[in-house]
Amino acid sequence: MEAVKTSDKLFVPSLPTLWPGMLMAPPRPGALPPFSSPNARYFYFARNAVWLTMKMLRLDGGEVLMPSYHHGVEVEAVVDAGATPRFYRVGSRWDVDVADVAKRITPKTRALYLIHYAGFPGPVDAMRKLADEHGIPLIEDCALSLLSSDGATPLGTTGDVGIFCLYKTLPVPNGGALVVNGKRSYSLPEPPAPPVASTFSHTISALLQNLELRGGAVGRGLRGLVRSVGHGTVKAASIERVATGTQHFDRRHVDLGMSPLTKRIALAQDLEGIVEARRRNYFLLLGRLRDVSPPLFNQLPAGVSPLFYPMVVQDKETLLAKLREKGIDAIDFWKRFHPACDPTEFPEVAQLRRTILEIPCHQDLSPEVMGQVAEVVREALKSERRPSKRAS
């Protein structure tokens, strides 16, 4: 699996693409959570699972203690479900301050909410102990951490509930999961499948990205042609396309389930191979970028499947523009606080929001391409530091 380089421009998508053979590949043995979990329900979005968790655990009307470092859509789902978010401190290395969590628990606190960032495990054992001491549930948000483990323990299996997003890690058109752990069981409805046309639209988009990934200038041209024809067809047919990757919770989509095609593609993936490829690519970037940008993490703990390489920069907008100009789809990671969270109370998180970029390191990218990505990033960082020439 390899990205291509045409002239001086790469094509490095932020997410893995769908290879045609994956559509008909048989299921592989040895599934990991959530696919190996006995009590799981699948949704179109992970945020749907967050909303249902609030209802399932009867948290509406109570307070949920959440991290100050969050996307915002998960907080929106909590609020829409009728619960009140309260926030705890997260440090400059994505480190949850468990002592601060303990201080903020009150009689009104009905649950603890832990986010595992980009595959790196949070202090799940300490949070589990804290939740048990207060007799409240622990919710593990693994939307960014599918396939990751804390050592030998898969993330999402220690909390009372584990929540996953599939399409951030796997080349699937949609998909989120809610896993209930432990002895307690709940009567969870099976969500209805999403509109076939919407799933088809996302699938074609992922196939076209793969075409560009493999086909260079020819693939880019074909993708552009097919997309222009496809957009007209979708508009003429009035097809409802439920977009993934949106920034806000939408109650209209809360009951949407995952498409059968998503599960078929997911179960056909070489999950262990994906983890291995992501770790290899992360280590390659770490080795080649640490001298020009101090890494957020100097090592990759055992079991971690990195969603991306978190790079610390001082001028996100400028660097983002330079990388995208070169064909690298870097992402501005979690720029804004949810309005319910006071930025002045959490200065370290405010700093994270100003300085973290996502650099792709997913399984579609070969070592050769990762080397090219590293060189582009190095040059972009160096050019930022060069003194500007004064006009004579």
C-alpha positions as CSV (number, residue, x, y, z in Angstrom):
1,M,0.0,0.0,0.0
2,E,1.7,3.2,-1.2
3,A,1.0,6.8,-1.7
4,V,2.3,8.3,-4.9
5,K,4.4,11.3,-5.8
6,T,3.9,13.2,-9.0
7,S,6.5,15.9,-9.8
8,D,6.9,17.6,-6.4
9,K,3.5,16.9,-5.0
10,L,2.5,14.0,-2.8
11,F,-1.0,12.7,-2.2
12,V,-1.2,11.8,1.5
13,P,-4.8,11.6,2.7
14,S,-5.5,12.0,6.4
15,L,-7.5,8.8,6.6
16,P,-6.9,5.3,5.1
17,T,-8.5,4.6,1.7
18,L,-10.7,1.7,0.5
19,W,-8.9,-0.8,-1.7
20,P,-11.4,-2.5,-4.2
21,G,-10.4,-6.0,-3.0
22,M,-11.6,-5.2,0.5
23,L,-15.2,-5.1,-0.7
24,M,-15.3,-8.9,-1.3
25,A,-12.6,-10.1,1.1
26,P,-13.7,-12.8,3.6
27,P,-13.7,-12.1,7.4
28,R,-10.4,-12.7,9.2
29,P,-10.1,-14.6,12.5
30,G,-8.8,-13.0,15.7
31,A,-11.0,-9.9,15.9
32,L,-10.2,-7.2,18.5
33,P,-12.7,-5.0,20.5
34,P,-15.3,-3.9,19.7
35,F,-15.8,-6.7,17.2
36,S,-14.8,-9.4,19.7
37,S,-17.0,-7.9,22.5
38,P,-20.1,-10.0,23.3
39,N,-22.3,-7.0,24.2
40,A,-21.9,-4.4,21.4
41,R,-24.2,-2.2,19.4
42,Y,-23.1,-0.4,16.2
43,F,-24.1,3.1,15.1
44,Y,-23.4,5.5,12.2
45,F,-21.5,7.8,14.5
46,A,-19.6,7.3,17.8
47,R,-21.5,10.4,19.1
48,N,-24.7,8.4,18.8
49,A,-23.2,5.9,21.3
50,V,-22.3,8.8,23.6
51,W,-25.9,10.0,23.6
52,L,-27.4,6.5,24.1
53,T,-24.9,5.9,27.0
54,M,-26.3,8.9,28.8
55,K,-29.8,7.5,28.5
56,M,-28.8,3.9,29.1
57,L,-27.0,4.8,32.4
58,R,-29.7,7.3,33.3
59,L,-27.3,10.1,33.6
60,D,-29.7,12.7,32.2
61,G,-30.3,15.2,35.0
62,G,-26.9,14.5,36.6
63,E,-23.4,15.7,36.1
64,V,-20.7,14.0,34.0
65,L,-17.1,14.8,34.8
66,M,-15.3,15.2,31.4
67,P,-11.8,16.2,30.3
68,S,-11.1,19.8,29.5
69,Y,-9.3,18.6,26.3
70,H,-12.1,17.4,24.1
71,H,-13.4,17.7,20.5
72,G,-16.7,19.3,21.5
73,V,-19.1,16.9,19.7
74,E,-19.0,14.4,22.5
75,V,-19.9,17.2,25.0
76,E,-22.7,18.3,22.7
77,A,-24.1,14.7,22.8
78,V,-23.9,14.7,26.6
79,V,-25.8,18.0,26.8
80,D,-28.4,17.0,24.2
81,A,-29.1,13.8,26.2
82,G,-29.9,15.9,29.3
83,A,-26.7,15.6,31.4
84,T,-24.5,18.5,32.6
85,P,-20.8,18.4,31.7
86,R,-18.2,19.4,34.3
87,F,-14.5,19.5,33.4
88,Y,-11.2,18.4,34.8
89,R,-7.5,19.3,34.1
90,V,-5.5,17.7,31.4
91,G,-1.7,18.5,31.2
92,S,0.5,19.6,28.4
93,R,1.4,15.9,27.5
94,W,-2.3,14.8,27.3
95,D,-1.9,13.6,30.9
96,V,-5.1,13.4,32.9
97,D,-4.7,14.9,36.4
98,V,-6.3,12.1,38.4
99,A,-5.9,14.1,41.6
100,D,-7.8,17.0,40.0
101,V,-10.6,14.6,38.9
102,A,-10.9,13.3,42.5
103,K,-11.2,16.9,43.9
104,R,-13.9,17.7,41.4
105,I,-16.2,14.8,42.3
106,T,-19.3,16.0,44.2
107,P,-22.6,14.3,45.2
108,K,-23.9,15.5,41.9
109,T,-21.3,13.6,39.8
110,R,-23.0,10.7,38.2
111,A,-20.2,9.4,35.9
112,L,-16.5,9.8,35.0
113,Y,-15.6,10.3,31.3
114,L,-12.1,9.4,30.0
115,I,-10.8,10.1,26.5
116,H,-7.9,8.1,25.2
117,Y,-6.1,10.6,22.8
118,A,-5.0,9.3,19.4
119,G,-4.3,5.8,20.6
120,F,-2.4,6.8,23.7
121,P,-4.0,5.3,26.8
122,G,-5.2,7.6,29.6
123,P,-4.9,6.5,33.3
124,V,-7.8,4.0,32.9
125,D,-6.9,1.9,36.0
126,A,-6.7,4.9,38.3
127,M,-10.0,6.3,36.9
128,R,-11.6,2.8,37.3
129,K,-10.5,2.8,41.0
130,L,-11.8,6.3,41.5
131,A,-15.2,5.5,39.9
132,D,-15.5,2.4,42.0
133,E,-14.7,4.3,45.2
134,H,-17.6,6.7,44.5
135,G,-20.0,4.1,43.1
136,I,-20.3,5.7,39.7
137,P,-19.7,4.3,36.2
138,L,-16.6,5.0,34.1
139,I,-17.1,5.8,30.4
140,E,-14.1,5.1,28.1
141,D,-14.1,7.2,24.9
142,C,-12.0,5.3,22.4
143,A,-13.2,7.2,19.3
144,L,-9.5,8.1,18.5
145,S,-8.1,4.8,19.8
146,L,-9.6,1.9,18.0
147,L,-7.2,-1.2,18.1
148,S,-5.1,0.4,20.9
149,S,-4.2,-1.3,24.1
150,D,-2.7,-0.3,27.5
151,G,0.0,-2.9,27.5
152,A,-2.0,-6.2,27.0
153,T,-5.4,-4.7,27.9
154,P,-7.4,-3.4,25.0
155,L,-8.7,0.1,25.5
156,G,-12.5,0.3,26.0
157,T,-12.7,-2.9,28.1
158,T,-11.9,-1.5,31.5
159,G,-14.7,1.0,31.8
160,D,-18.4,0.2,32.3
161,V,-18.9,1.4,28.7
162,G,-16.4,1.6,25.8
163,I,-17.2,3.9,22.8
164,F,-15.4,3.5,19.5
165,C,-15.3,5.2,16.1
166,L,-14.5,2.9,13.1
167,Y,-14.0,5.3,10.2
168,K,-11.1,7.2,11.7
169,T,-8.9,4.1,11.7
170,L,-10.4,1.7,9.1
171,P,-11.4,2.4,5.5
172,V,-15.1,2.1,6.1
173,P,-18.0,4.5,5.1
174,N,-19.4,5.0,8.6
175,G,-19.4,3.3,12.0
176,G,-19.3,3.8,15.7
177,A,-19.8,1.2,18.5
178,L,-21.0,1.0,22.1
179,V,-19.6,-1.8,24.2
180,V,-21.0,-2.7,27.6
181,N,-18.5,-4.4,29.9
182,G,-19.0,-6.4,33.1
183,K,-21.9,-8.4,34.3
184,R,-24.6,-5.8,33.9
185,S,-26.6,-6.1,30.8
186,Y,-28.9,-3.6,29.1
187,S,-31.6,-4.1,26.5
188,L,-30.1,-2.1,23.7
189,P,-32.2,-1.7,20.5
190,E,-30.6,-2.6,17.2
191,P,-30.3,0.7,15.3
192,P,-31.7,0.8,11.8
193,A,-29.3,0.7,8.9
194,P,-28.5,4.1,7.3
195,P,-29.7,5.2,3.9
196,V,-28.1,2.9,1.3
197,A,-27.4,5.9,-1.0
198,S,-25.4,7.7,1.7
199,T,-23.3,4.6,2.4
200,F,-22.7,4.2,-1.4
201,S,-21.6,7.8,-1.7
202,H,-19.0,7.5,1.1
203,T,-17.8,4.1,-0.3
204,I,-17.3,5.6,-3.8
205,S,-15.4,8.5,-2.2
206,A,-13.0,6.2,-0.4
207,L,-12.5,4.1,-3.6
208,L,-11.7,7.3,-5.5
209,Q,-9.2,8.4,-2.9
210,N,-7.5,5.0,-3.3
211,L,-7.5,5.5,-7.1
212,E,-5.6,8.8,-6.6
213,L,-3.3,7.2,-4.0
214,R,-2.2,4.6,-6.5
215,G,-2.6,6.3,-9.8
216,G,-0.7,9.6,-9.6
217,A,-1.7,12.3,-12.1
218,V,-3.9,9.9,-14.0
219,G,-5.7,8.8,-10.8
220,R,-6.1,12.4,-9.7
221,G,-7.7,13.3,-13.1
222,L,-10.0,10.3,-13.0
223,R,-11.0,11.1,-9.5
224,G,-11.8,14.7,-10.3
225,L,-13.9,13.6,-13.3
226,V,-15.9,11.0,-11.4
227,R,-16.4,13.3,-8.5
228,S,-17.8,16.1,-10.7
229,V,-20.2,13.7,-12.4
230,G,-21.1,12.1,-9.1
231,H,-21.9,15.4,-7.4
232,G,-24.3,16.3,-10.2
233,T,-26.0,12.9,-10.0
234,V,-26.4,13.1,-6.2
235,K,-27.9,16.6,-6.5
236,A,-30.2,15.6,-9.3
237,A,-31.4,12.5,-7.4
238,S,-31.9,14.4,-4.2
239,I,-29.8,11.8,-2.3
240,E,-29.4,12.5,1.4
241,R,-25.7,12.1,2.2
242,V,-25.1,11.9,6.0
243,A,-21.6,13.2,6.2
244,T,-19.0,11.8,8.6
245,G,-16.4,14.0,10.1
246,T,-18.8,16.7,10.9
247,Q,-18.1,19.0,13.8
248,H,-21.5,19.0,15.6
249,F,-24.0,16.6,17.1
250,D,-27.3,16.4,15.1
251,R,-30.3,14.8,16.9
252,R,-31.8,13.9,13.5
253,H,-29.2,11.2,13.1
254,V,-29.0,9.8,16.6
255,D,-30.9,6.6,15.7
256,L,-28.9,5.8,12.6
257,G,-27.1,2.5,12.7
258,M,-24.0,1.3,11.0
259,S,-24.2,-0.1,7.5
260,P,-23.8,-3.8,6.9
261,L,-21.1,-3.0,4.4
262,T,-19.0,-1.3,7.1
263,K,-19.0,-4.4,9.3
264,R,-18.1,-6.6,6.3
265,I,-15.1,-4.4,5.4
266,A,-14.0,-4.0,9.0
267,L,-14.0,-7.7,9.7
268,A,-12.0,-8.4,6.5
269,Q,-9.1,-6.1,7.7
270,D,-5.8,-7.4,8.9
271,L,-6.1,-5.6,12.3
272,E,-2.8,-6.6,13.7
273,G,-1.1,-5.6,10.4
274,I,-2.7,-2.2,10.7
275,V,-1.4,-1.7,14.2
276,E,2.1,-2.8,13.0
277,A,2.1,-0.4,10.0
278,R,0.9,2.6,12.1
279,R,3.6,2.0,14.7
280,R,6.3,1.7,12.0
281,N,5.2,4.9,10.4
282,Y,5.0,6.7,13.7
283,F,8.5,5.6,14.7
284,L,9.8,6.8,11.3
285,L,8.4,10.3,11.8
286,L,9.6,10.4,15.4
287,G,13.1,9.6,14.3
288,R,13.2,12.2,11.5
289,L,11.3,15.1,13.2
290,R,12.4,15.1,16.8
291,D,15.3,17.4,16.2
292,V,13.2,20.1,14.4
293,S,10.0,19.8,16.5
294,P,10.2,18.5,20.1
295,P,7.8,15.5,20.2
296,L,4.8,15.3,22.3
297,F,5.8,11.7,23.1
298,N,9.4,10.5,23.0
299,Q,8.3,6.9,22.8
300,L,5.5,4.7,21.7
301,P,4.3,2.5,24.6
302,A,3.6,-1.2,23.9
303,G,0.1,-1.8,22.5
304,V,-0.5,1.8,21.2
305,S,-1.9,2.0,17.7
306,P,-1.3,5.7,16.9
307,L,-4.1,7.4,15.0
308,F,-1.7,10.1,13.8
309,Y,1.6,11.7,14.7
310,P,0.9,14.7,17.0
311,M,3.3,17.5,16.1
312,V,3.9,20.5,18.2
313,V,4.2,23.7,16.2
314,Q,4.0,27.4,16.9
315,D,2.2,28.7,13.8
316,K,-0.4,26.1,12.9
317,E,-2.1,28.0,10.1
318,T,1.0,28.7,8.2
319,L,2.4,25.2,8.5
320,L,-0.9,23.6,7.7
321,A,-1.2,25.6,4.5
322,K,2.4,24.6,3.4
323,L,1.8,20.9,4.0
324,R,-1.5,20.9,2.2
325,E,0.1,22.7,-0.7
326,K,2.5,19.8,-1.0
327,G,-0.4,17.3,-0.9
328,I,-0.2,16.3,2.8
329,D,-3.6,16.4,4.4
330,A,-2.5,17.5,7.9
331,I,-5.3,18.4,10.3
332,D,-5.7,21.2,12.9
333,F,-6.3,19.0,15.9
334,W,-9.1,20.1,18.3
335,K,-8.8,23.9,18.0
336,R,-11.7,25.0,20.1
337,F,-13.2,24.5,23.6
338,H,-16.9,23.6,23.9
339,P,-18.7,26.8,25.2
340,A,-19.5,25.0,28.5
341,C,-15.7,24.8,29.3
342,D,-13.9,27.9,30.5
343,P,-10.6,28.2,28.6
344,T,-9.0,30.5,31.2
345,E,-9.4,27.6,33.8
346,F,-7.3,25.3,31.7
347,P,-4.3,27.1,30.2
348,E,-2.3,24.0,29.3
349,V,-5.2,22.7,27.2
350,A,-5.5,26.2,25.6
351,Q,-1.8,25.8,24.6
352,L,-2.4,22.3,23.2
353,R,-5.2,23.7,21.1
354,R,-2.9,26.3,19.7
355,T,0.0,24.0,18.9
356,I,-1.0,20.4,17.9
357,L,-1.2,19.3,14.2
358,E,-2.1,15.8,13.0
359,I,0.4,14.3,10.6
360,P,-0.9,11.2,8.9
361,C,0.8,7.9,9.7
362,H,-1.9,5.4,8.7
363,Q,-1.6,1.9,7.2
364,D,-1.9,3.1,3.5
365,L,1.5,4.9,3.7
366,S,4.7,3.1,2.9
367,P,8.1,3.8,4.6
368,E,9.2,5.5,1.4
369,V,6.2,7.9,1.5
370,M,6.6,8.5,5.2
371,G,10.2,9.5,4.4
372,Q,8.9,12.0,1.9
373,V,6.4,13.3,4.4
374,A,9.1,13.8,6.9
375,E,11.3,15.7,4.5
376,V,8.4,18.0,3.5
377,V,7.6,18.7,7.2
378,R,11.3,19.3,8.0
379,E,11.6,21.8,5.1
380,A,8.4,23.6,6.1
381,L,9.5,23.9,9.7
382,K,13.0,25.2,8.7
383,S,11.5,27.8,6.3
384,E,9.5,29.1,9.2
385,R,12.6,29.8,11.2
386,R,14.6,31.4,8.4
387,P,14.9,35.2,8.8
388,S,13.0,37.1,6.1
389,K,15.1,39.0,3.6
390,R,14.7,42.8,3.9
391,A,14.1,44.7,0.7
392,S,17.1,46.7,-0.3
